[in-house]
Amino acid sequence: MASLPVEILLGIYLGLLVGVIPALASWALGFSFKYFTGVTLPGFGVAVLAIALAGVSGGLLALADKSITSAPNAERVVTAILLVGMVSLYAHSQGDKMGAEFPKRLTLKQLRDKRLSADVVELVGGRDEVRIRVVGDVADMEGYPPLPESLRAEIRGGEWTFPADLRIGELETRLEERLKTEFDLGDVAVSIDERARATVTAAPPFSGLSKRIGDGRHAVSVDALLPTGLARNDEVTVLTPGAEVRGTVVSARTEDPESAAEAPEASEGGETEAPPAPVRAPTTAGGEGRLTVAVARTDAGPLLRAEGAKVVVEPRGTRREYELISLLRRAGNRFRRVTLGAGSALDGQTLREARVRDSYGVAVLAVRKPGGWRLAPRGDTELSVGEELYVVGPTDALDAFEEGA
């Protein structure tokens, strides 16, 4: 008979050798039950079954069998039994975890109509709520400039609370609105899974006061009675004793500092000494405050002479330069930059001959030639290896086109 340490090492070797099949069976049971039924099997029962599968008569009861505990190699057998039980418990827990997280065969509509898992619901103030957290990196939205790294990190580190009875589709819509409001984002797309984990794609805000003011317009600040909820980019009519001026809100601040829009005030020329900090509370609480509005040059004089004004909010407009991008994205289209590789079927063909739209379901927006980018290329534009194309279309169509290129 070997010494005790040697017997224990031999028991570990024996347990690993015979525990492979029981561990796989434990993982399969945990995964299958969680994936198909949502039920977690008791770990103790799985361990008993695993030890029985290892060929140990009686399962865990073998630890109380005198024929085993009194045998010459009792230390080796007991160590193997315990190891098989621990390995099977671990394999079962991993299978149960994967069964809960593994994506099921659902359509997009079914997924958006589903509710969050009950495991993520918290009781806060007498009602059920869920905390949405961002996982992974915050991706840049196609067609927009990249996000600043500080803003990307701030979004990634945030969390938001919503009622637990909302469906996933409504939670995604609400979180998109919250992100736009809190971070003044140009655009944002959110996807939430059943574990309340959000994947975010975002476009940066328009920073710098002068960058938000178009040619031929001035930013003018006036004291006014401001309505509740006034936000940057709102269209307003400013009423003064001598004029009615229509303009776009650049910043607004009420007496309450907590509700102030953090964009700085500007002079008539619309320039600031430094870009403003990102807006975190961009709406007003209502009451007397200070309004900075972008107006036409001819309308700047009456506002500068006015001691006070009243504000009427108009229907909010959109930025025309990104309106087309937003419409394409809402229709399920995406943008991609593709380089024609060696041996491409498109090499030497014109766009008309390649019939890209009919063959792949995508449209070519631009082609990069040696002299630079050629926007909205004509049908007689010839394609060559190494040239870059900007194409737009559904994701699956873009994948097929990129494979063929």
N, C-alpha and C positions, 0 to 999 in steps of 0.2 A: 504494500500500500504506500502510495506516495505521500509526501508531506502535505499539510493543509493548504499552503499557498499554491502548490502545484495542482492539487485537486480543484481549487477554485478557478485557476486558469483553465484547466481542462473543462470545467463546467461552463465557463464563458464560451469557450470554443464550441462545445456541444450545443449550447443554447443558440448561438448564432447559426450553427449549421442546420439545426432542425427547425429554427424559428422563421426561416424565410417564407415558406408556404403559409404558415399561420398569420404572419404579418401581412402578406398580400391579401389573404382572405379577410382580415380585419379591416384593411383599407377599403377593399371593395364593398364590404357591408356598410361601413360608415358613409362612403360616397354615395352608394346607390340609394340608401334610405333617405339621406338628406336631400339628394338631387330630385328624386321622384316624388317623395311624400312630405319632405320638410321635417321629418321626425328624426331625432337624435337617439340612436340606440344606447342603452346603458353600457358604460364601459366595462363594468364588472362581468356582465354576461358575455361580452365579446372576448374578454380575457379567458374566461372558463372554456369557451368554445375553441379558442386558439390553442390552449394547452392540450385539450383533447385531440385537436388535429395534429399536434406534435407527437402523438403516439403515447401520451402519458395516460395510463388507465386511471379514471376517476377525476381527471382535471385537477383543480386545486385541492381536492380531498386527498390527493397523493401526498401532500405535505404532512398529513396526519396518519398516513399508513405506516405501521411499524416495519413492514417488510421493505419499505424504501428508506425510512429514516434510520433503520438499524443495519442497513446493508453496508458492506465494506466501502463502497464508493458513494455513500450517502451525500457527502459534501458536494461531489461533482453533480449528482442528479438534482439536488435541491437548488444549486446555483443555476443549472440549466432551466429548471422550471420557472424560477423567479425571473430570469432574463427573458424567456419566451413571453411571460405575462407582461413585462414592462414594454418590450418591443411591440407587442400586439396592441397595447393601450395607446402607445404613441402613434402607430400606424392608423388606428381607428380615429384618433383625434384629427390627424391630418386629412384623412378621407372625409370626415364630417365637415371640416373647414372648407375643403375644395368643393364639396357638394353644395355648400351654401353660396360660394362665390362664382362657381362655374356658370357661364352664360347659358341660358336655356333657349330653345328654339321658339322665339317669339317674333311676331311682326312688330314694326315700329309703333303702330297704333296700340297693340296690346301692351307693349312696354310702357308707353306714355300713360295708358289708363290704369296701370298697376299702382299699388300703394307701396310705401316703404315697408321694410321688414319691421316686425314688432320689436325686434331686439334693439333698435336705435331710438325708440320712443322714450322720452323722459317726461316725468310729471313735474311741471313747473307752475307754481302758483295755482294749483287746483285744476290745471288743464294739461292735456298731452301735447308735447311739442317735440320737434326734431331739430337737431343742429346739423346744418349742411357745412361740410368742410371740403376744401379744394385739395385734390390729390394730383400728383404729378406736376409737371411744369405748365405754366400758363402759356398757351401757344399764341403766335401772332396770326392775325386774321389776314387772309389773302386780299390784296388790293389796297392795304393800308400800310403806313410806316410801322416799324417794330416798336414794341412797348419799351419804355425805359426800364432798366433792370430793377431800380428801386420800387417802381410801381408794380412790376411783375412779382417781386418778392412780397409786397404788401398784400396783393390779392391772394397769393398762394398761402399766406399765413392767416387769412381771415376766416371767420365762421359766422353763420347767420342762422337765426332761429325762426321757424315757421310752425303753424299749426300742424299737428300730426295727421289730421284727417284729409289733407290735400293729396290729390293724385300726383304722380311724378311729373306728368306734363305741365300741370299748373305750377308745381314747385319750380320747374325750369323757367317758366315765364316770369314768375315773381322774382327769382334770383337774378335774372337778366336785368329787370327793372331796378332792383336794388344796386347792382353793380354799376349800372349807368348813372344812377343818382349819386352814390357815394364817391365814385372815382371819376365822374364826368367823362366816361369812356365814349369814344365815337360810335362804337358798335360792339356787341358782345353776343356770343353763342354759348349756351350751357347745356351739358348733358349730365344727368344724375342717375346713379344706379340705386338698387334697392337697399344698399347699406348707407345711404345719405352721403355718398362721395361724389363730388362734382368735378367734371372736367370742363375747363374754361378756355375759350378762344376769344381774344379781345383785341380791339383797335384802340390806340392811345387817344387821350384827349387833345384838344387843340390848345397848346401852351403858348404863352406870350400874348399880351393884350393886342399888340399891333398886328399879330398874325391872324387874329380873329376879326379884324376890321377890313372890309373890302376897299378897293380903290374908290376915291371920290367920297369917302365917308369920314366922319370925325366921331370920336368918343367924348361925350359931354356928361358931366356929373351934375345932378340936381337933387335938391331936397324934396321929398315927396311922401305922400301917404301910400304905402306899398301894400298890396294884397298878400294874403297868406299863400305860400307855395310858389311865389315868383322865382323863376330859375333862369340861369344863363341860357341864351339863345331863344328865349320867349319873344314873340312879336308883341309890341305894346304901342299904344297911342298915348303920348304925354300931353296933357291938357294944361296950358298956361293961360294967364289972362289975355295974352295977345296972339296966341297961335295954338294949333293942334298939330303935333309932330309925331309922325310914325317912325319907329326905329326898332332895333334889336337889342335886347338886354345883354350887356357885357358883364356886369356884376351888380349885385344888390346886397345891401346891408341894412338891417333894422336895428333898433336900439338894443335889442337883446343880443349880446355878443355870441351866444351859443348858436344863433340862427343865421349868423352872418355868412354870406358868400365870401370866400377868402380871396377872391381876385382883387387886386389893388385898384384904386381910382386912377384916372388918367386926365391929362390935360387935353386941350382942344385938338392937338395934333394926334392924339391917340397913342403916344409912345410912353413906355415905362422905363425906369432905370434898370430893372431886372425882371426876368420872367417870374410870374407868380407861382406860389406853391400849389401843388395839386389840390383841387377843390374837394373837401370832405363833407361839407354841409351846405350844398349849393342852393337851397331854397330858403326863402324868408319866412319868418313867423308872423308877419303882418304888423302894421303900425307905421309910425313915423320912422323914416330911414333915408338912406342915401342910395341913389340909383345912377349907374353909369350906363348910358345907352348910345349905340352907334347910329348916327343919323346922317342924312345928306348934308353937304356943305352949306347949302342955303338955309337949312333948318337949325344949324348950330347956333346962330346969333340969338334968336328968340329964347332958346333955352339958357344961354349964358346970362341973359339979362333978367331972367325970371328968378324971383326969390323963393318961389314954391310952385309945386305942380301936383296934378292928380294923374293917376296912371290907370289906363284901361287895357286889359290883356286881350290880345287878338289870338285867333287860331294859330298854333305853333307850326312853323314851316320846317322844311328839311334842307340840308346842304345838297345842292344840285350835283356837285362833283362826285358824291358817293351814293346818290340815289339809285343809279343804274346798278352799282355793285350790290346794294341791299336787295333790289328786286331780283337779281340773278340768284343770290344766295337763298332767298325765300322760295324760289322756284326749284331748289335742289341742285343748282349748278355750283361748280367750284373752278378755281383758276389753277393752272399749273405751267411751269416753265420746263420745256422738254428740249433736249439736245439730240439731233439726229446722229445715230451711231453708224459705225462702219457696217456696210452690208444692208443698210436700211432700204426697205422697199420703196421709200419715197425719194431716194436719191436720184436726181436727174429729172424728176417729174415736176410739172407745174401743179399749182393748187387745183386748177380745173381738171387736170388729168388724174390727180390723186383722189378726187371726189371725197375729201376728208369728211365732210358733213354727212354724206350718205353712207360711207363705209364704216365710220367710227362713231358718228353721233356727236362730234365736237366741232367747234368753230375756231379758226386761227385768227387771233386778234393782231398779232405782230410777228414779224420775222426779222431776226438780226443778221444783216448782211455786213460785208466788210466795211461799208461806209456808215454803218449805224443801224438803228432800228427802223424798220419800215412798217408803219402802222396801217391797219386795215388793208392788207396787201390784196392786190388784184388777182384774178384767176390766172393770169399769165406769169405770175411770180414763180420762178424755178427754185426748187429746194435742193440743197447740197449737204453732204456729210459735214458735221461740225457746226452747222447753223443752229441757232436756238429759236424756238417757237414759243409764243405765249398762246395757250389754248384754253378754252372754256367749255364746260360740259358737265354732265353727271359724273360722279366719282368712278363708277364702273366703266363708263366710256373713256374716261381719262386714263384709267389703268390699261385698258385694251390698246389705246393709241400709243401709250408710252412703251408697251411691249413691242408693238409693231415698228416703232421708230428706232 
